[in-house]
Structures are given as structure tokens and as C-alpha cells.
Amino acid sequence: MAKPVVAVVMGSKSDLPILQGAFKVFDSFGVAFTARVLSAHRTPAEATAFAASAEAAGIKAIICAAGMAAHLGGVIAAHTTLPVIGIPVASEPFNGLDALLAMVQMPPGVPVATVTAGKAGGKNAALYAISILALSDPVLAEKLKEFRRKQAEQVLEADAELQDELESR
Ligand code: RP5
């Protein structure tokens, strides 16, 4: 098994469905990752110890998914200078607005890069982490460009399909 270069941290195992998209993206790009359930509130000592040791363990970016009073990204970012990417997770009663506001209100000096809320956030957080890794990895950079090319192709194919459907009405 390759040494993980990205860490995915979730505040609760209930956040896992959001992160399956991230795991899929990392697998398709061949990026080794580790994933942990660590909570800013329920296991603060373990969360901070993990953040403090991540850089020495070879981690280059940390993704944090959390809902409700989503302090996980902030707490992790407070204990490392690695890039931290936050995914706001929706929960009752405020549907993720609570987590989004918690993440985008980091005080100046300790940034958390907050991506799309919810399921799309899992995918985007992984792609963002890959774009960070790609700065010093030309093979990964080329894979990322290829991913964008394919994605554009799929949209153009869908558009052509729609034009055919409209013409044959
Ligand atoms: C947060 O509280 C977690 O990230 C999760 O989104 C939310 C609810 O956690 P559970 O009650 O499902 O464990 O810390």
C-alpha cells in the first residue's frame, strides 16, 4: 500500500456518505489517502494530535467534513500549516447553513478552504486536494487536465444529444 498523501477526516461516521465521492476520485487518480473519524468536540485530543503529526507523516492536504457547529476544519487548521479543505455537511434543523457559516468564518490567520456543501463537496474537495498535489507532480497535473477534457466532452455530447432530440420532435 502506498503511503497516504491526503487525509480525509470526518466529525462522525454519519458523514461518510458525503466522503464516498472523495474516495472514488482519489482511487481514480491513484492518490493514496487515509480516512479517520475524529471530532473537534467529542475527541478533541485525538483530533489535535492527528493534525499536529500529519505533516511529519507525509500528508500534503487534509479534508475535513463536518456538520452542525462544524469546528473540525478550524481545529485541525489551528494545529497544522498544511492546506485544510472543509466540506459543510447538512443536518437538522438548519440543513448545512450552520456548518457552512462555521467554516467560512475562520478568523484571519488560520484559513480553511471551504468547498461545495454536501455530496458534491466530497468530489470537489478531492479534486481541490489533487490540484494542490499536482503543483509538484506533473503526472497528476496531466491526469487532472485529462479529467477536465473528458468532463467537457461529456457535456458537449449531452448537448449534441439534446439538439438531436429537439430536432426530431
Ligand atoms: C458533527 O455533528 C458531525 O460532523 C456530524 O455531521 C454531526 C452529527 O453527528 P452524529 O450525531 O451523526 O454523530 O460533529
Boltz pocket constraint, residues with backbone or C-beta under 6 A from the ligand:
constraints:
  - pocket:
      binder: B
      contacts: [[A, 10], [A, 11], [A, 12], [A, 13], [A, 14], [A, 15], [A, 39], [A, 65], [A, 66], [A, 67], [A, 68], [A, 69], [A, 89], [A, 90], [A, 91]]
      max_distance: 6.0
